[in-house]
Amino acid sequence: MLLLPFFSKYLYLYRTLYPGLCTFLQKSLFDLYQYTTRNSVRCGRKGGFSLFSHPLAILLAPFRSAFTRPTWRRAVQLVEGTLLARGSRTVTAALRAIGLQEEKHFNLFHHVLSRARWSSLLISRILLLLLVQTFLTASTPIELVIDETLERRWGPHIVKCGYYHDPVRSSEKHKRISRGLKWLCLMLIVTPPWTSRSWALPFLSVLLTSEEVNMRLGRHHKTVPDWTKQLVKLVRRWLPDRTIMLVGDGAYSVVELGTVCRKQRVKLVAPLRFDACLYTPPPARQPRQMGRPRLIGQRLPQLDHVLDNPQTFWQRAGVAWYGQGKQQIEWCSGTALWYRGGQTPLPIRWVLTRDPEEKHEPRAYFSTDQTQSGLSIILYFMKRWCAEVTFEESRAHLGVETQRQWSDLAIERTTPCLFGLYSVVALLGCSFHPTRGYPIPTNCLVSKAPSHLYRCTCCCAAAPVEQFQLFDITPKP
């Protein structure tokens, strides 16, 4: 990566031949490959740098600085095998997909996940910057969604397994508890050029452990809001000058989390309890007034009272309701201070929604940005559903929950890598087909089957990978 400025003089030729094809980073890597190939042929070396000739290696080249040379070579092979494999995404299946089923030193590929030294945070930072540069402009706000998912795992050797509520297998009447690993995923919401739907692309995943597991391991227990506060500070450090929006579900409706988001200049959008304690701003302090300054003013009516009040002014708007088409809703909004005893009051804008046909229950949301309109808060929160689609498609097409590792380090690395591969597939699709001319069958572009679109994206992204042989796998004499 340090050699890229040296080859900047070749950028003009590439921009002329392929205008608007890739990002600046991918252009520079392509020029670097052209330069090294010409020099290798001039010097009589055969093949040149085969690593730069592969489209997958060109896309993953920004991650090269996070690995040593042997680990990087095996890591790219594992990514290629995981993309081409079908069914279970184990290390053995990845090696079999690229023709290395007879590799004598196959254990070295397992060591990439269980022993090799590389930083997951550095990989997450590079992935986030790549996603932002590829799908967003400089003035576009960064829209993030955060959510938890349960990876069902069994086995006595998995130390950090716990028992959690399984929302996928549960219903309103029956609550299901499953054993597994709980992950906290932070995703970037983008709209790829080949679809009008929003995609949630994971770039950072954290393993959550239950309080019982932490007591057994002798560690301090951290709740979901505690982890979220830490991730918010981390993302702000990575993107110091961008406008960031964070969308979460009811687990993130916490005053302390909202206070941290305001300090970090991050706008938090989440559901709001109907019995939340809302207050007016404190009155102006009079001259020579005794006592401590007031934090809050008068208590406001609870949201359930606002819902039942016939004098409440409701506005009507049409929104795309979770893939069910455009529906009419009524909403009202206001500003207040959300206060809980012993905590700093949080300035919010609350939004109350109801269905005119009474098919859906009333809901309340809030944003830490009081200047934000009520309708935009509703539209931002509805983008959270993209995270559920991402989790389901990761299980269906990338083999999440099919990997088999017992090492703690391998477990903490494999699942985040598979979630990150979901974003890599989107980068591959945008790199090979940067415009709307995407070679997807028209019968896949239906609103009721979003998983078909990602499956076609996986196929289109894997097709150029299959046409190249990344490494020579013939046995040496």
Backbone torsions as a table, in degrees:
resi	resn	phi	psi	omega
1	MET	NA	-25.3	179.7
2	LEU	-73.5	-15.6	-179.6
3	LEU	-86.1	-7.5	-174.9
4	LEU	-62.1	-42.7	178.8
5	PRO	-60.5	-27.9	-179.3
6	PHE	-66.6	-29.6	-176.8
7	PHE	-101.9	20.8	-178.8
8	SER	-67.3	-20.6	-178.0
9	LYS	-70.7	-15.4	179.1
10	TYR	-89.2	-2.0	-176.4
11	LEU	-68.3	-34.1	-176.8
12	TYR	-63.5	-41.5	179.2
13	LEU	-62.8	-42.9	-178.2
14	TYR	-69.5	-37.0	177.8
15	ARG	-64.9	-33.1	179.6
16	THR	-71.0	-39.2	-177.5
17	LEU	-78.2	-38.3	-175.7
18	TYR	-129.6	73.6	-177.8
19	PRO	-70.3	129.4	173.9
20	GLY	70.2	23.0	-176.2
21	LEU	-81.8	-44.4	-175.0
22	CYS	-136.3	-178.6	175.1
23	THR	-78.5	171.3	-179.1
24	PHE	-59.6	-36.0	-178.4
25	LEU	-67.3	-43.4	179.6
26	GLN	-67.9	-33.2	176.2
27	LYS	-63.5	-44.3	-178.8
28	SER	-64.0	-38.8	179.1
29	LEU	-66.6	-36.5	178.2
30	PHE	-66.0	-42.6	177.4
31	ASP	-63.0	-38.3	177.7
32	LEU	-63.1	-40.0	178.3
33	TYR	-65.7	-43.1	178.8
34	GLN	-60.9	-40.9	-178.5
35	TYR	-66.5	-45.9	-178.6
36	THR	-68.3	-33.1	179.0
37	THR	-67.9	-43.4	179.0
38	ARG	-63.7	-41.1	179.5
39	ASN	-68.7	-34.8	-179.5
40	SER	-69.1	-37.0	177.2
41	VAL	-69.6	-37.3	-179.7
42	ARG	-65.6	-34.4	-178.3
43	CYS	-87.9	-2.3	177.3
44	GLY	88.3	9.8	178.3
45	ARG	-87.6	141.1	-177.7
46	LYS	-90.9	133.6	171.0
47	GLY	87.8	-27.8	-178.2
48	GLY	62.9	-145.5	178.6
49	PHE	-92.4	93.6	-177.9
50	SER	-63.5	-21.7	-179.9
51	LEU	-65.9	-34.3	-178.5
52	PHE	-79.3	-16.6	-176.2
53	SER	-81.4	-10.7	-177.3
54	HIS	-93.9	134.2	-177.9
55	PRO	-63.4	-33.4	178.5
56	LEU	-67.7	-40.4	178.9
57	ALA	-67.9	-33.0	177.4
58	ILE	-66.0	-41.9	179.8
59	LEU	-68.6	-37.6	-177.5
60	LEU	-86.4	0.6	-177.0
61	ALA	-58.3	-34.0	177.1
62	PRO	-60.6	-21.5	179.6
63	PHE	-84.7	-2.2	-174.5
64	ARG	-61.6	-34.6	-176.0
65	SER	-69.3	-12.5	-178.4
66	ALA	-87.8	-6.0	-175.1
67	PHE	-127.0	159.4	166.6
68	THR	-78.0	168.8	-175.6
69	ARG	-62.7	-48.0	178.7
70	PRO	-65.0	-40.5	179.9
71	THR	-66.0	-38.9	179.6
72	TRP	-63.1	-41.9	-179.4
73	ARG	-61.6	-44.7	-179.5
74	ARG	-73.0	-32.7	179.7
75	ALA	-64.9	-41.7	178.1
76	VAL	-65.3	-38.2	177.0
77	GLN	-63.5	-39.9	178.6
78	LEU	-66.6	-39.0	177.4
79	VAL	-64.3	-42.6	178.9
80	GLU	-63.5	-43.7	179.4
81	GLY	-66.4	-35.9	178.5
82	THR	-67.0	-36.5	177.5
83	LEU	-67.1	-37.2	-176.1
84	LEU	-89.0	-13.6	-176.4
85	ALA	-75.0	161.7	175.7
86	ARG	-128.4	144.1	-179.5
87	GLY	83.2	-132.0	-176.8
88	SER	-66.6	140.0	179.1
89	ARG	-104.2	64.3	173.9
90	THR	-92.2	168.1	177.2
91	VAL	-63.3	-38.6	179.0
92	THR	-64.0	-41.0	178.2
93	ALA	-65.7	-36.4	177.9
94	ALA	-66.7	-41.7	177.8
95	LEU	-66.3	-37.7	178.8
96	ARG	-66.6	-33.0	-178.1
97	ALA	-69.1	-27.7	-179.5
98	ILE	-105.5	12.9	173.9
99	GLY	82.7	20.6	179.6
100	LEU	-107.7	31.9	-179.8
101	GLN	-69.8	-17.7	178.9
102	GLU	-103.2	15.8	-179.5
103	GLU	-64.6	127.7	-178.0
104	LYS	-70.5	-40.6	-177.1
105	HIS	-99.1	52.1	-179.2
106	PHE	-66.8	-22.8	-179.0
107	ASN	-64.7	-23.5	179.0
108	LEU	-66.8	-28.7	176.7
109	PHE	-71.9	-34.1	174.0
110	HIS	-67.3	-32.8	-179.1
111	HIS	-68.9	-19.7	176.4
112	VAL	-59.0	-35.8	-179.5
113	LEU	-94.0	-28.4	-171.6
114	SER	-103.2	-21.2	-174.1
115	ARG	-134.2	-29.7	-173.2
116	ALA	-62.4	151.0	-178.5
117	ARG	-96.5	108.4	172.1
118	TRP	-156.4	152.2	-171.7
119	SER	-96.6	123.0	177.1
120	SER	-69.8	-34.8	178.5
121	LEU	-64.9	-37.8	177.8
122	LEU	-66.0	-39.9	176.9
123	ILE	-63.0	-42.3	180.0
124	SER	-64.0	-40.8	179.7
125	ARG	-64.3	-44.9	179.7
126	ILE	-63.7	-41.3	180.0
127	LEU	-63.7	-42.1	178.5
128	LEU	-62.3	-44.3	-179.9
129	LEU	-65.0	-36.6	176.9
130	LEU	-65.0	-43.6	179.6
131	LEU	-63.5	-41.9	-179.8
132	VAL	-66.1	-42.6	-179.6
133	GLN	-69.1	-29.4	-175.2
134	THR	-84.0	-43.5	-169.6
135	PHE	-105.3	-15.5	-173.9
136	LEU	-123.2	152.7	174.4
137	THR	-90.5	175.6	-175.8
138	ALA	-69.0	-26.3	-177.5
139	SER	-98.8	-1.8	-178.5
140	THR	-79.5	133.1	177.1
141	PRO	-65.0	148.3	176.9
142	ILE	-85.4	112.6	-179.5
143	GLU	-101.3	116.6	-178.8
144	LEU	-115.7	146.3	174.0
145	VAL	-127.2	138.8	-178.5
146	ILE	-125.3	137.3	-177.3
147	ASP	-160.7	162.7	177.3
148	GLU	-107.9	152.4	175.3
149	THR	-142.1	152.3	-177.2
150	LEU	-106.0	123.7	173.8
151	GLU	-100.3	109.7	-176.6
152	ARG	-73.4	118.0	-179.4
153	ARG	-136.4	151.4	179.6
154	TRP	-130.0	167.2	176.7
155	GLY	120.5	137.2	-178.2
156	PRO	-72.7	-16.1	-176.7
157	HIS	-85.2	-10.0	178.8
158	ILE	-85.0	101.0	-169.9
159	VAL	-69.5	-37.7	-171.8
160	LYS	-92.5	16.9	175.4
161	CYS	-71.8	148.1	177.8
162	GLY	-146.5	177.6	179.4
163	TYR	-107.3	122.7	-175.3
164	TYR	-132.4	161.4	174.0
165	HIS	-68.4	130.0	-178.0
166	ASP	-102.0	97.4	-176.6
167	PRO	-69.8	-24.6	-178.2
168	VAL	-71.3	-39.9	-177.4
169	ARG	-94.2	1.4	-179.5
170	SER	-97.1	161.3	175.4
171	SER	-132.5	-177.1	-179.8
172	GLU	-67.4	-30.7	-178.2
173	LYS	-92.2	-33.0	-174.9
174	HIS	-121.0	124.4	177.3
175	LYS	-99.7	128.5	-175.9
176	ARG	-108.4	133.3	176.2
177	ILE	-110.2	128.2	-178.8
178	SER	-125.5	152.7	177.3
179	ARG	-94.6	135.2	179.7
180	GLY	172.5	-159.9	-178.7
181	LEU	-113.3	134.3	-178.6
182	LYS	-105.2	126.9	-175.7
183	TRP	-115.4	141.0	173.4
184	LEU	-105.6	115.7	-173.0
185	CYS	-113.6	134.0	175.1
186	LEU	-109.8	124.6	-171.6
187	MET	-128.1	150.6	177.5
188	LEU	-100.5	128.6	179.5
189	ILE	-89.9	120.2	178.8
190	VAL	-135.0	166.3	173.9
191	THR	-121.7	101.9	-179.6
192	PRO	-60.8	155.4	-176.6
193	PRO	-67.8	-17.5	-176.7
194	TRP	-94.9	6.4	179.7
195	THR	-151.3	158.2	175.4
196	SER	-94.8	-2.6	179.6
197	ARG	-85.2	151.8	175.2
198	SER	-87.3	136.9	177.3
199	TRP	-111.4	143.0	174.3
200	ALA	-103.7	109.0	-174.8
201	LEU	-101.0	112.9	-179.2
202	PRO	-69.8	142.3	174.8
203	PHE	-136.6	-10.7	-178.9
204	LEU	-150.4	126.5	-179.6
205	SER	-131.7	139.5	-178.7
206	VAL	-127.7	134.9	177.9
207	LEU	-81.3	122.0	177.1
208	LEU	-94.8	141.2	178.0
209	THR	-122.0	147.4	-178.9
210	SER	-74.2	166.7	179.3
211	GLU	-64.8	-35.0	178.0
212	GLU	-64.8	-42.2	179.5
213	VAL	-66.6	-40.3	179.2
214	ASN	-65.6	-36.7	176.2
215	MET	-65.7	-38.8	179.4
216	ARG	-68.1	-34.8	179.6
217	LEU	-87.5	-5.8	179.9
218	GLY	72.4	34.6	-178.5
219	ARG	-115.8	156.7	177.0
220	HIS	-73.5	133.5	-178.2
221	HIS	-81.5	133.4	177.7
222	LYS	-120.6	128.9	-179.5
223	THR	-80.9	174.9	179.1
224	VAL	-62.2	-44.9	175.6
225	PRO	-61.8	-33.7	177.8
226	ASP	-63.3	-45.6	177.3
227	TRP	-63.5	-38.7	-178.3
228	THR	-65.1	-39.8	176.9
229	LYS	-60.3	-39.6	179.1
230	GLN	-67.8	-39.1	179.9
231	LEU	-69.9	-35.0	177.7
232	VAL	-62.4	-44.8	177.8
233	LYS	-63.4	-36.2	-179.3
234	LEU	-67.7	-44.8	-179.9
235	VAL	-66.5	-37.9	177.0
236	ARG	-63.8	-34.3	176.5
237	ARG	-68.0	-35.1	178.5
238	TRP	-74.1	-35.2	-178.9
239	LEU	-123.2	78.2	-171.8
240	PRO	-73.1	-22.7	-171.4
241	ASP	-115.3	14.5	-177.4
242	ARG	-108.0	152.1	174.1
243	THR	-80.5	125.2	-173.2
244	ILE	-119.5	132.5	173.4
245	MET	-115.4	132.5	179.3
246	LEU	-120.3	125.8	-178.7
247	VAL	-116.8	131.5	179.2
248	GLY	-143.2	172.5	179.0
249	ASP	-92.9	-160.7	-175.4
250	GLY	-63.7	-22.4	179.2
251	ALA	-66.7	-17.3	-176.9
252	TYR	-106.8	10.9	175.7
253	SER	-85.3	75.4	-174.3
254	VAL	-132.3	136.1	-178.2
255	VAL	-64.1	-43.2	-178.6
256	GLU	-62.4	-40.5	178.1
257	LEU	-65.0	-42.0	177.3
258	GLY	-62.4	-37.1	178.2
259	THR	-64.9	-42.3	177.7
260	VAL	-64.6	-39.9	179.0
261	CYS	-62.8	-39.8	178.1
262	ARG	-65.8	-38.3	178.3
263	LYS	-66.8	-32.6	179.9
264	GLN	-90.6	7.2	-179.7
265	ARG	59.0	43.3	176.7
266	VAL	-117.5	130.4	-179.2
267	LYS	-89.7	119.9	-178.2
268	LEU	-101.1	130.6	176.0
269	VAL	-123.5	123.8	-176.8
270	ALA	-157.0	166.8	175.5
271	PRO	-67.4	157.8	-179.1
272	LEU	-126.3	137.0	178.2
273	ARG	-67.4	146.3	179.0
274	PHE	-71.3	-22.1	179.7
275	ASP	-101.5	21.3	179.2
276	ALA	-64.0	142.8	-179.1
277	CYS	-84.6	104.7	-178.2
278	LEU	-109.4	140.2	-175.8
279	TYR	-135.5	161.5	172.3
280	THR	-81.9	163.5	175.7
281	PRO	-62.9	152.2	-179.6
282	PRO	-67.0	147.9	178.3
283	PRO	-68.3	160.6	179.8
284	ALA	-64.0	139.8	-178.2
285	ARG	-76.8	130.8	-179.0
286	GLN	-79.6	154.7	177.7
287	PRO	-62.3	137.4	178.9
288	ARG	59.8	28.7	177.6
289	GLN	-77.9	133.6	-177.4
290	MET	-84.4	159.0	174.7
291	GLY	91.6	174.2	-179.9
292	ARG	-73.6	152.1	177.3
293	PRO	-65.3	142.3	179.0
294	ARG	-73.6	144.1	178.5
295	LEU	-92.9	-31.6	-175.4
296	ILE	-134.5	166.6	177.5
297	GLY	-106.1	-133.6	-178.2
298	GLN	-79.6	149.8	178.9
299	ARG	-72.9	132.9	177.7
300	LEU	-92.4	157.2	177.6
301	PRO	-62.4	147.3	176.8
302	GLN	-67.6	159.1	-175.2
303	LEU	-66.2	-30.0	177.0
304	ASP	-68.1	-30.8	174.5
305	HIS	-71.8	-35.7	176.3
306	VAL	-65.5	-36.1	179.5
307	LEU	-64.6	-38.7	-177.5
308	ASP	-88.2	-7.2	-177.5
309	ASN	-75.8	122.2	-179.5
310	PRO	-69.4	-15.2	-179.5
311	GLN	-88.8	0.8	179.0
312	THR	-68.9	132.0	179.8
313	PHE	-88.6	120.2	-177.7
314	TRP	-108.5	140.8	174.1
315	GLN	-110.2	147.1	-176.9
316	ARG	-111.9	140.5	180.0
317	ALA	-151.2	155.5	176.3
318	GLY	-104.3	126.5	-178.8
319	VAL	-130.1	154.7	174.7
320	ALA	-79.2	109.1	-169.2
321	TRP	-92.7	90.5	170.2
322	TYR	48.7	49.7	176.6
323	GLY	74.4	7.6	179.7
324	GLN	-99.7	16.5	-178.5
325	GLY	88.1	179.0	-178.3
326	LYS	-79.2	128.1	-179.9
327	GLN	-129.8	154.1	179.2
328	GLN	-89.8	135.0	175.8
329	ILE	-132.5	159.1	174.1
330	GLU	-115.7	138.5	-176.4
331	TRP	-144.7	154.0	172.9
332	CYS	-138.3	157.8	-173.0
333	SER	-146.3	163.4	178.0
334	GLY	-171.4	171.4	178.5
335	THR	-112.2	151.4	-178.4
336	ALA	-165.1	174.4	171.1
337	LEU	-107.6	120.0	177.7
338	TRP	-89.6	120.9	-171.7
339	TYR	-131.7	138.3	169.3
340	ARG	-130.6	146.0	-174.0
341	GLY	-55.1	131.8	178.3
342	GLY	82.7	2.2	-178.7
343	GLN	-120.8	160.9	178.9
344	THR	-72.5	131.0	178.2
345	PRO	-59.4	140.4	-176.3
346	LEU	-108.9	115.3	174.7
347	PRO	-71.0	127.2	-177.2
348	ILE	-138.3	163.9	164.4
349	ARG	-114.1	119.1	-179.0
350	TRP	-98.8	150.5	180.0
351	VAL	-133.1	131.7	178.8
352	LEU	-116.7	127.7	-177.7
353	THR	-122.4	152.0	174.9
354	ARG	-149.9	157.6	-179.6
355	ASP	-95.3	122.6	179.0
356	PRO	-60.7	-30.2	179.3
357	GLU	-89.2	-1.8	176.4
358	GLU	60.0	34.2	174.9
359	LYS	-88.3	-26.6	-179.3
360	HIS	-119.2	151.5	179.9
361	GLU	-73.6	150.7	175.7
362	PRO	-63.8	148.8	-178.8
363	ARG	-137.4	154.9	179.7
364	ALA	-129.5	141.3	179.7
365	TYR	-134.2	167.3	176.5
366	PHE	-146.7	158.9	174.4
367	SER	-136.2	142.3	178.3
368	THR	-77.5	-4.1	175.5
369	ASP	-100.3	106.2	-177.7
370	GLN	-70.9	-17.3	178.3
371	THR	-84.9	-5.8	-179.4
372	GLN	-77.0	141.9	-179.8
373	SER	-74.3	154.5	-178.7
374	GLY	-65.2	-39.3	-179.4
375	LEU	-66.9	-37.7	178.3
376	SER	-66.6	-32.0	176.1
377	ILE	-63.7	-41.6	178.6
378	ILE	-63.8	-44.3	-178.8
379	LEU	-67.0	-36.7	177.3
380	TYR	-65.2	-42.3	-177.4
381	PHE	-67.7	-31.7	-179.5
382	MET	-68.5	-18.2	175.0
383	LYS	-70.5	-12.7	179.9
384	ARG	-63.6	-23.0	-178.5
385	TRP	-64.9	-20.6	177.5
386	CYS	-60.6	-29.6	179.5
387	ALA	-65.2	-39.9	178.5
388	GLU	-65.0	-37.7	176.8
389	VAL	-64.7	-39.8	178.9
390	THR	-62.7	-43.7	179.5
391	PHE	-62.6	-42.2	-178.7
392	GLU	-68.3	-42.6	179.8
393	GLU	-70.3	-30.6	175.7
394	SER	-65.0	-37.8	176.8
395	ARG	-71.5	-36.8	-175.1
396	ALA	-78.3	-36.2	-170.6
397	HIS	-116.6	-16.1	-178.7
398	LEU	-117.4	1.8	171.4
399	GLY	74.6	27.1	173.3
400	VAL	-64.1	138.0	-174.6
401	GLU	82.4	1.4	176.2
402	THR	-104.0	-10.9	179.1
403	GLN	-72.2	155.2	-176.5
404	ARG	-135.1	99.1	174.7
405	GLN	-132.6	146.2	176.0
406	TRP	-109.4	-23.1	-179.8
407	SER	-68.9	137.5	-179.8
408	ASP	-61.5	-42.9	-179.3
409	LEU	-66.5	-39.9	178.7
410	ALA	-66.3	-37.8	178.6
411	ILE	-65.2	-42.2	-178.9
412	GLU	-72.8	-11.4	179.9
413	ARG	-104.6	-34.3	-170.2
414	THR	-68.2	-51.8	-177.6
415	THR	-63.0	-44.7	173.8
416	PRO	-59.9	-33.4	177.8
417	CYS	-67.4	-38.3	177.7
418	LEU	-67.3	-40.9	175.0
419	PHE	-63.7	-40.2	176.5
420	GLY	-65.3	-30.5	176.8
421	LEU	-64.2	-28.0	174.2
422	TYR	-58.7	-42.4	177.9
423	SER	-72.6	-34.1	178.4
424	VAL	-63.8	-37.5	176.9
425	VAL	-61.4	-41.1	176.7
426	ALA	-64.7	-37.9	176.5
427	LEU	-65.9	-39.0	176.9
428	LEU	-62.9	-45.1	179.0
429	GLY	-61.5	-40.2	179.1
430	CYS	-72.4	-29.5	179.1
431	SER	-73.5	-42.1	-179.6
432	PHE	-79.4	-30.6	-177.9
433	HIS	-135.8	78.9	-173.5
434	PRO	-75.3	-11.5	-179.2
435	THR	-108.9	-174.3	-179.6
436	ARG	-75.0	-9.5	178.0
437	GLY	-75.8	71.8	-173.5
438	TYR	-98.6	127.2	-175.9
439	PRO	-76.9	69.7	178.3
440	ILE	-116.1	137.1	176.8
441	PRO	-57.6	142.9	-176.9
442	THR	-65.9	-25.6	-179.9
443	ASN	-72.6	-9.7	175.9
444	CYS	-86.5	-18.7	-176.7
445	LEU	-88.0	61.5	177.6
446	VAL	-117.4	146.1	-173.2
447	SER	-70.8	-19.6	-175.5
448	LYS	-91.5	-2.3	-177.4
449	ALA	-135.2	71.3	179.1
450	PRO	-68.0	-24.7	179.7
451	SER	-67.6	-28.0	176.8
452	HIS	-62.5	-38.0	-178.8
453	LEU	-65.1	-42.8	179.1
454	TYR	-70.0	-35.1	177.6
455	ARG	-63.5	-41.4	176.5
456	CYS	-66.6	-34.9	176.5
457	THR	-64.5	-40.4	176.3
458	CYS	-61.1	-42.8	-179.3
459	CYS	-66.6	-43.4	179.7
460	CYS	-68.1	-31.4	178.4
461	ALA	-76.4	-32.5	-178.7
462	ALA	-82.0	-20.2	-177.6
463	ALA	-62.3	-49.0	176.5
464	PRO	-65.5	-26.8	178.9
465	VAL	-68.8	-38.0	-179.9
466	GLU	-68.7	-24.3	-177.1
467	GLN	-76.9	-14.2	-179.2
468	PHE	-109.7	148.5	171.6
469	GLN	-106.5	105.5	-169.9
470	LEU	-66.2	-43.5	-178.9
471	PHE	-132.9	151.3	178.7
472	ASP	-75.7	114.9	-175.5
473	ILE	-104.6	9.3	178.1
474	THR	-74.0	142.4	-178.9
475	PRO	-66.6	142.6	178.8
476	LYS	-77.1	145.1	179.7
477	PRO	-68.5	NA	NA
